[in-house]
Amino acid sequence: MPSKMLQFITLPQAMPDKRAPAERKADFDEIYRPFDDGRAASQASRCEQCGIPFCQIHCPVANNIPDWLMLTAAGRLEEAYALSSATNNFPEICGRICPQDRLCEGSCVLEQSGHRNVTIGAVEKYITDTAWEKGWVRPPSPLAEKAQSVGIIGSGPAGLAAADQLRRLGYGVHVYERQDRAGGLMIYGIPGFKLDKTVVERRTRLLAEGGVVFHLGFEVGRDATLEELRARHDAVLIATGVYKARPLDVAGAELEGVHAALDYLIASNKAGLGDSVPAYADGTLNAAGKAVVVIGGGDTAMDCVRTAIRQGAKSVKCLYRRDRANMPGSQREVAHAEEEGVEFVWQAAPELVQGKGRVQSVRCVKMHLGTADASGRQVPTPVDGSAFEIKADMVIKALGFDPEDVPALFGSPDLAVSRWGTVSVDAVSQGTSLPGVFAAGDIARGASLVVWAIRDGRTAAAAIHDFIQGRAVGAQAS
């Protein structure tokens, strides 16, 4: 029976059932159980159907959230999926990994009024998982084929979203990926307990069934230059993401046992996918039995600490220079990590990594949050005489990511980059300094969220379509 809306007064907020910490930290399976039909509908019915839907306004892809919540409450799930997927190429992924507490759910009027937000992400996941189960998710199928083709460098969320959009318009789409699987960091960077790999693999299979051609193990700069791809296609999209780890600028950072977060996560994910990973097998990138210290406070740091728990670490500590309220990572992820046994060391920063050839401890100093800087965040400053030591067999640097030198890698010195090393793009068209070359996602925006990459990929696809059809799409970047 369809549920009436505005049930937030009588119905409390409820998430899907979560597996107990003792159970979930023993494997890499997703931690939430599926919503059952009745519970999903009742939670959707809590929506207030606001005149100004702040949830939608604060969604990077402008998802029509109130309407698909109403359709879910009415049991009209196929229509709910159609509406959800109209603005988002991968709602099943965003429903799992978006930091909803910082975006749609955090902006929900019910959250502001004290009734607690609608569980938007869980309902989105439920809608799309149901759609896959029922066979409502279909490959891109253009009405007519076009003669032109587009080359896309990188198969992360920006590249795949653009590929989906362009294929639906009838273009020949070729995706060039240097790894041996498509999906970018969704397949190799995000742990399975947040995003099961089969979820990504079924989506890339669907794109392939729809005619998207994947060139795996293809490295631009080695197997072809950017200029050669430009000659091969009518337009090219750079969507490589950012992979270069920011350095840990303290003495001892070069010691054995100090690792970049992405090296650690990729090794774990590849091992979980059944690949042979020597550095994982020999214990180099495996936390089993070790005292682990993760430095950083973002979502990547949360991925690292929770991975180390599942690998059987002796202890896991997260060192962050600000307090919990100022942590950039999802508060929901912090809570999950605490439940699983991670210890957070707030307002502390590393001064020195100590050891003889191999890390043995991290000397830290307590931090005081002082006056705010230009960004509005309080600046952490060391507290004199507050040094202390944390034993460590493994240190993981989760300090963020910078772009690689794309012009040098691609053999294209005329490709303009910003002072941060990201590819410079026009704000409207996503066009670069090279005619017919566009860029989207983290390589243009800087390290950000999957949902922003999807939005950028969709924007770039529309601009590429206009470019190929001879319509003006804004100035090229300089």
C-alpha positions in Angstrom: 0.0 0.0 0.0 1.4 3.4 -0.9 2.7 5.4 2.1 1.6 9.0 2.8 4.3 11.6 2.8 5.4 13.9 5.7 5.5 10.9 8.1 8.6 12.4 10.0 6.4 13.3 12.9 5.3 9.7 13.6 8.2 7.7 12.1 11.7 7.9 13.6 14.8 7.9 11.3 16.1 4.4 10.6 19.0 3.2 8.6 19.3 -0.3 7.2 20.5 -2.9 9.7 24.3 -2.7 10.2 26.3 -5.8 10.8 27.9 -6.0 14.2 31.5 -4.8 14.4 32.9 -8.2 15.4 31.3 -9.7 12.3 32.1 -7.0 9.8 35.7 -6.4 10.7 36.5 -10.1 9.9 35.8 -9.5 6.2 35.6 -6.9 3.4 31.9 -7.2 2.7 29.6 -4.2 2.8 28.6 -3.4 6.4 24.9 -2.5 5.8 22.3 -5.1 5.0 19.7 -4.3 2.3 16.6 -2.3 3.2 13.5 -4.4 3.0 10.7 -3.0 0.8 8.4 -1.9 3.6 11.1 -0.2 5.6 12.5 1.7 2.6 9.1 2.9 1.6 8.3 4.1 5.2 11.7 5.9 5.5 11.0 7.6 2.1 7.6 8.7 3.4 9.3 10.8 6.1 10.3 13.3 3.4 8.7 16.8 4.0 8.4 17.5 0.2 9.9 21.0 0.8 9.0 23.9 -1.5 12.8 24.6 -1.7 14.5 21.2 -1.6 17.9 21.9 0.0 18.8 18.2 -0.5 18.6 18.6 -4.2 20.3 22.0 -4.2 23.3 20.6 -2.3 23.6 17.5 -4.5 26.4 18.0 -7.1 24.3 16.3 -9.8 21.0 18.0 -8.8 19.3 14.8 -8.1 15.5 15.2 -7.9 15.4 13.6 -4.5 12.0 14.6 -3.2 10.2 13.2 -6.3 12.0 9.8 -6.2 11.4 9.6 -2.5 7.7 10.1 -3.1 7.7 7.5 -5.9 9.4 5.0 -3.5 6.9 5.7 -0.8 4.2 5.0 -3.4 5.8 1.7 -4.4 6.6 3.0 -7.9 10.2 1.9 -7.9 10.8 1.6 -11.7 9.7 5.3 -12.1 11.9 6.2 -9.0 14.9 4.5 -10.7 14.2 6.3 -14.0 14.1 9.7 -12.2 17.2 8.9 -10.1 19.3 7.8 -13.1 18.2 10.7 -15.2 20.7 13.0 -13.4 23.2 10.4 -12.1 24.9 7.7 -14.2 25.8 5.6 -11.1 23.2 6.1 -8.4 24.0 2.6 -6.9 27.6 3.9 -6.3 26.7 7.3 -4.9 24.1 5.7 -2.6 27.0 3.7 -1.1 29.9 6.1 -0.9 28.7 9.7 -1.1 29.3 11.5 2.2 25.5 12.2 2.5 26.1 13.8 5.9 28.0 16.6 4.2 25.7 16.9 1.1 22.0 16.0 0.7 21.3 14.5 4.2 23.2 17.2 6.0 21.1 19.8 4.1 17.8 18.1 4.8 15.3 20.5 6.4 14.3 17.7 8.8 17.9 17.6 10.0 17.9 21.3 10.6 14.6 21.2 12.5 15.7 18.4 14.9 13.6 15.5 13.4 16.7 13.9 11.8 17.2 13.7 8.1 15.6 11.3 5.6 18.1 8.4 4.9 18.5 9.5 1.3 21.6 7.5 0.5 20.2 4.2 1.8 17.0 4.7 -0.2 18.9 5.6 -3.3 20.9 2.4 -3.0 17.7 0.4 -2.4 16.1 1.8 -5.5 19.0 1.1 -7.8 19.8 -2.4 -6.4 16.1 -3.2 -6.9 16.4 -1.9 -10.5 19.3 -4.2 -11.2 17.5 -7.1 -9.7 14.4 -6.5 -11.8 16.3 -5.9 -15.0 15.4 -2.2 -15.4 19.0 -1.1 -15.8 19.9 -1.3 -19.5 22.9 -0.6 -21.6 23.2 2.8 -23.4 21.2 2.5 -26.6 21.4 5.4 -29.0 18.6 6.2 -31.4 21.1 6.5 -34.3 24.8 6.0 -34.6 27.1 9.0 -35.4 30.2 8.9 -37.5 32.3 10.7 -35.0 34.2 9.2 -32.1 35.5 10.4 -28.7 38.6 9.1 -26.9 38.4 9.2 -23.1 41.6 8.8 -21.0 40.8 7.2 -17.7 37.9 5.0 -16.5 37.1 6.5 -13.2 33.7 8.1 -12.4 34.3 11.2 -14.6 35.4 9.1 -17.6 32.7 6.5 -17.3 29.9 9.1 -16.8 31.1 10.9 -20.0 31.3 7.6 -21.8 27.7 6.7 -20.9 26.4 10.1 -21.9 28.3 10.2 -25.2 27.4 6.6 -26.1 23.7 7.4 -25.6 24.1 10.2 -28.1 25.5 7.7 -30.7 29.2 8.5 -30.6 31.8 5.8 -30.9 33.4 5.9 -27.4 36.9 4.5 -26.7 38.1 4.5 -23.1 41.9 4.2 -22.5 42.8 2.8 -19.1 46.3 2.1 -17.9 45.2 -0.4 -15.3 44.0 -3.9 -16.1 40.4 -3.2 -15.0 38.0 -0.3 -15.6 36.7 1.7 -12.7 39.7 3.8 -11.6 39.7 4.4 -7.8 36.2 2.9 -7.5 37.7 -0.5 -8.3 41.2 -0.1 -6.8 41.1 2.7 -4.2 37.8 2.3 -2.4 37.6 -0.8 -0.1 35.0 -3.4 -0.6 33.3 -2.8 2.7 32.2 0.6 1.3 31.7 -0.4 -2.3 31.6 -4.0 -3.4 33.6 -4.5 -6.5 30.8 -6.4 -8.3 28.8 -3.2 -8.2 31.5 -1.4 -10.3 32.1 -4.4 -12.5 28.5 -4.9 -13.5 28.3 -1.2 -14.5 31.4 -1.3 -16.7 30.1 -4.6 -18.3 26.9 -2.8 -19.1 28.7 0.0 -20.8 30.7 -2.5 -22.8 27.4 -4.2 -23.8 26.2 -0.8 -25.0 29.2 -0.4 -27.3 31.7 1.5 -25.2 35.2 0.1 -26.2 37.6 -0.3 -23.3 41.4 -0.4 -24.1 42.8 -1.8 -20.8 46.5 -1.7 -19.9 46.8 1.2 -22.4 49.1 4.0 -21.1 48.9 7.4 -22.9 52.5 8.5 -23.4 53.7 5.0 -23.8 51.2 3.3 -26.1 50.2 6.5 -27.9 50.7 10.2 -27.3 47.9 12.7 -26.7 48.5 14.0 -30.2 48.0 10.6 -31.7 44.7 10.2 -29.9 43.6 13.6 -31.1 44.3 12.4 -34.7 42.4 9.2 -34.0 39.2 10.8 -32.5 37.1 13.9 -33.1 37.5 14.9 -29.4 39.4 13.7 -26.4 38.5 13.8 -22.7 41.2 13.7 -20.1 39.8 12.1 -16.9 42.8 10.5 -15.3 42.2 11.5 -11.7 45.0 12.4 -9.3 47.3 9.8 -7.9 50.5 11.4 -6.6 50.6 11.2 -2.8 51.4 14.4 -0.9 54.7 14.0 1.1 55.1 13.6 4.8 57.5 16.4 5.5 59.2 15.1 8.6 62.6 13.4 9.2 62.3 9.6 8.9 59.5 9.6 6.3 61.8 7.5 4.0 62.1 4.6 6.5 61.0 1.2 5.6 57.4 0.7 6.7 56.2 4.1 5.7 53.7 3.9 2.8 51.5 6.1 0.7 47.8 5.5 1.3 47.0 4.6 -2.3 49.8 2.1 -2.6 48.4 0.4 0.5 44.8 0.5 -0.6 45.5 -0.7 -4.2 47.5 -3.6 -2.9 44.6 -4.6 -0.6 42.0 -4.3 -3.3 44.0 -6.2 -5.8 44.6 -9.0 -3.4 40.8 -9.0 -2.6 40.1 -9.3 -6.4 42.4 -12.4 -6.5 45.4 -10.8 -8.1 49.0 -11.8 -7.3 50.4 -8.9 -5.2 53.9 -9.7 -4.0 54.1 -6.7 -1.7 50.9 -7.8 0.0 51.9 -11.5 0.2 55.3 -10.8 1.8 53.7 -8.5 4.4 55.1 -5.2 3.1 51.7 -3.7 2.3 49.8 -5.9 4.8 48.9 -4.7 8.3 48.5 -8.2 9.8 49.9 -8.3 13.3 51.3 -4.7 13.1 50.9 -1.6 15.1 49.5 0.8 12.5 49.5 4.6 12.5 47.6 6.4 9.8 48.3 10.1 9.4 45.4 12.2 8.0 41.7 13.0 8.6 40.0 12.5 5.3 37.9 9.7 3.8 41.1 8.1 2.5 42.5 7.9 6.0 39.2 6.3 7.1 39.6 3.7 4.3 43.1 2.9 5.5 42.3 2.5 9.2 39.3 0.3 8.5 41.3 -1.8 6.0 44.1 -2.3 8.6 41.5 -3.5 11.1 40.3 -6.1 8.6 43.8 -7.3 7.8 44.3 -8.2 11.5 46.4 -5.3 12.7 47.5 -5.5 16.3 46.4 -1.9 16.9 45.3 1.0 14.6 45.6 4.7 15.5 44.6 7.7 13.4 46.6 10.8 13.9 44.9 14.1 13.0 46.1 17.6 13.7 42.6 19.1 14.2 39.7 18.0 16.3 36.8 15.8 15.4 34.5 18.7 14.5 37.0 20.0 11.9 37.8 16.6 10.3 37.2 16.7 6.6 36.2 13.0 6.4 32.6 11.8 6.8 31.5 11.7 10.5 29.6 8.5 9.7 32.9 6.9 8.6 34.6 8.0 11.8 31.8 6.4 13.8 32.2 3.1 11.9 35.9 3.1 12.5 35.5 3.7 16.2 33.0 0.8 16.4 35.6 -1.4 14.7 38.3 -0.6 17.2 40.3 2.3 15.7 41.7 4.8 18.2 41.7 8.5 17.1 44.5 10.7 18.4 43.0 14.2 17.9 44.9 17.5 17.7 48.2 15.8 17.2 50.8 15.9 14.4 53.9 13.9 13.6 57.3 15.5 14.3 59.6 12.6 13.5 59.4 9.0 12.3 61.9 7.0 14.3 63.6 3.8 13.7 66.9 2.1 12.5 66.2 1.4 8.8 62.7 0.5 9.6 60.0 2.5 11.4 59.6 1.8 15.1 57.6 4.8 16.4 56.3 8.2 15.6 57.1 11.2 17.7 54.2 13.5 17.9 53.3 16.9 19.3 49.9 18.1 20.5 48.3 20.9 18.5 46.3 24.0 19.5 43.6 25.3 17.2 44.4 29.0 16.9 42.8 31.8 14.8 41.1 31.1 11.5 42.9 31.5 8.2 41.5 32.8 5.0 39.5 29.6 4.4 37.7 30.1 7.8 39.4 27.1 9.4 41.3 27.4 12.7 45.1 27.0 12.1 46.7 24.2 14.2 49.9 25.3 16.0 52.2 23.1 18.1 52.0 23.2 21.9 55.4 23.6 23.4 56.7 20.8 25.5 53.8 18.4 24.5 55.8 15.8 22.6 54.8 12.1 23.0 55.6 8.9 21.2 53.4 6.2 19.5 54.8 2.8 18.7 54.4 1.8 15.1 55.4 -1.0 12.8 53.6 0.6 9.8 52.9 4.2 9.0 50.4 5.2 6.3 50.4 8.7 4.8 46.9 9.7 4.0 47.6 13.4 3.4 45.8 13.9 0.1 46.7 13.7 -3.6 48.2 15.9 -6.2 48.1 15.5 -10.0 50.8 13.9 -12.0 52.7 15.9 -14.6 50.1 15.2 -17.4 51.8 17.3 -20.1 55.0 15.4 -19.7 53.3 12.0 -19.3 51.2 12.6 -22.4 54.0 14.1 -24.5 52.0 17.3 -24.9 53.9 20.3 -23.5 51.3 22.8 -24.9 48.6 21.4 -22.5 48.2 24.2 -20.0 48.0 23.4 -16.3 47.2 25.5 -13.2 49.6 26.5 -10.5 48.4 23.4 -8.6 49.3 21.1 -11.6 45.7 20.3 -12.5 44.7 20.6 -16.2 43.4 24.1 -16.8 39.8 24.1 -18.1 37.2 26.6 -19.1 34.6 26.8 -16.4 31.7 26.4 -18.8 33.0 24.0 -21.4 35.6 22.0 -19.6 37.7 22.7 -22.6 41.5 22.8 -22.2 44.1 24.9 -24.0 44.1 22.4 -26.9 41.2 22.6 -29.3 39.0 19.5 -29.1 40.6 18.3 -25.8 38.6 18.5 -22.6 39.2 17.5 -19.0 36.9 16.4 -16.2 37.0 15.2 -12.6 39.9 15.4 -10.2 42.5 16.1 -12.9 40.8 19.4 -13.5 39.1 20.0 -10.2 41.7 18.6 -7.8 41.1 15.7 -5.4 37.3 15.6 -4.7 34.3 13.3 -4.5 33.0 10.7 -6.9 29.7 12.6 -7.3 31.5 15.7 -8.4 33.5 13.7 -10.9 30.2 12.3 -12.3 28.8 15.8 -12.6 32.0 17.0 -14.4 31.9 14.0 -16.7 28.3 14.8 -17.7 29.1 18.5 -18.2 32.1 17.6 -20.4 30.1 15.1 -22.4 27.5 17.8 -23.3 30.3 20.3 -24.2 32.0 17.6 -26.4 28.7 17.0 -28.2 28.3 20.7 -28.9 31.9 21.0 -30.0 31.6 18.1 -32.5 28.3 19.4 -33.8 30.0 22.8 -34.4 28.2 24.7 -31.6 30.2 27.3 -29.5 30.8 26.0 -26.0 32.8 28.8 -24.4 36.4 29.7 -24.5 39.3 27.3 -24.4 41.3 27.4 -21.2 44.6 29.2 -21.2 
